[in-house]
Amino acid sequence: MNRLITSWGAYDLTRFPEDPRDPLRAWSAADAYLLRHLAGETGGTGAAGAAGATEEEAAKPVDLSGSVVVVGDRWGALTTALAEYAPTLITDSFLAAEATRANTARAGFAPDAVRISTTGDAPPSRVDVLLVRVPKSLALLEDQLHRLAPALHAGTVVVGTGMVTEIHTSTLDLFERIIGPTRTSLARQKARLIFSTPDPERATGAGPWPRSYVLDADSGAGAGLTAVNHAGVFCAERLDIGTRFFLRHLPTGADAAHIVDLGCGNGVLGTAAAVADPRATVTFIDESYPAVASAEATFRANALDPARAEFVAGDALSAVPAGSVDLVLNNPPFHSHQATSGATAWRMFAGARSALRPGGELWVVGNRHLGYHVKLRKLFGNSQVVASDPKFVVLRAVKRDR
């Protein structure tokens, strides 16, 4: 747990799921910089180039009495600090939503103090203050700005924030093209603010997401399938090479009645497994709301019976009954936002062992250097290399009675 001190109070914040051993902070210098700006505590920030923010602009407290919308709050730091203004959080992440609920409750706010919605929900009809935590995915930023632009008006205050390494010319171009004239602050503690002035006359048109493509003949069990991708899903423009390698070695004919595509992304692994075994039911799980929406769209796009599938936004396999699964397919992420960590993979593997029936199997693809075989042997007592190439390895672990 770590404390964020703001003009509205001091808040003890944690990530989700909470882990006292987690060394990563639940807020960043970018969050703190934005909160100081909102409170009028950043006078003297100065300008970033000829189009930079003025000192007068940076020194004025922002009126938060209207409709406040926070987009992409990583772990709820912004939403918690501003909870007295009843903000709406729009998030692509189940984990971020749960962290926000926990952090606002810890700060003493009622469950309905803030409204939490997903990137797939209809945005508010009017936004007076729009605060954007710049995401890693430029596509996700583009999609959200397109969706929110109709709710902005000439008096809407639009402020983005991010670390210097997260804000690029392409980031500013999106704000400029979709919202209106855009400028930036100077960097403070390696963080920067973005200021946009809404132009109600600007016609931005419809956003370009979701997108789809057809998997080529080199995609193993996925060849010929249609993949649908919402903004922010990993490798939304093309099939990533790890998944492609996995599809070439996907277990088929395993007589698995219940399959889980864990960390499903756009759902091509689970969809390919469902095509290969028409008797199987598949549960698609991801902590990303756009990923779950993509998986459902992919499954339907390939003319499969929707009654054979379930789509879950959640933390690993926490929502799946123990001993109920025959096969888990997993291409685990090894980063959380900008931080590299093996904690997510470990939680996925441990959850898989609990969810699998005796004799059930976990199949994993990953970069060779990540050493997933060590984790699997520790958890399952076994790990077999199914296939490998210079970059990737497909591993199989079987749940055995101990």
Secondary structure, DSSP 8 states (H G I E B T S, - for coil): -EEEEETTEEEEE--SS--TT--S-SS-HHHHHHHHHHTT--TT---SSTT---HHHHHS----SS-EEEE--SSSHHHHHTGGG--EEEESBHHHHHHHHHHHHHTT--TTSSEEEETTS---S--SEEEEE--S-HHHHHHHHHHHGGG--TT-EEEEEEEGGG--HHHHHHHHHHT--EEE---BTTEEEEEE---TT--------SEEEE--TTSGGGTT-EEEE-TTSTTTTS--HHHHHHHHT---S---SEEEEET-TTSHHHHHHHHH-TT-EEEEEESBHHHHHHHHHHHHHTT--GGGEEEEESSTTTTS-TT-EEEEEE----EETTEE-SHHHHHHHHHHHHHEEEEEEEEEEEEGGG-HHHHHHHHHS--EEEEE-SSEEEEEEE----
